[in-house]
Amino acid sequence: MLNTILKWLLILCTASLLVNGLLFAGTGNRTLLVNIAGNAGLGVVLALYLGIIRKKQ
């Protein structure tokens, strides 16, 4: 169950990162950089946590 939730969160984080990247490329708005950095950080944390969970099983 936890694996499924983390996978969906990782997918949503990746999609949000892509959308914010496209918006930043189109508008050049600096506030979107904060969203991009937050999404990237959250994605890395989720990916590491998924890797740790899979190694324990």
Secondary structure, DSSP 8 states (H G I E B T S, - for coil): -HHHHHHHHHHHHHHHHHHHHHHHHHH--THHHHHHHHHHHHHHHHHHHHHHHHHH-
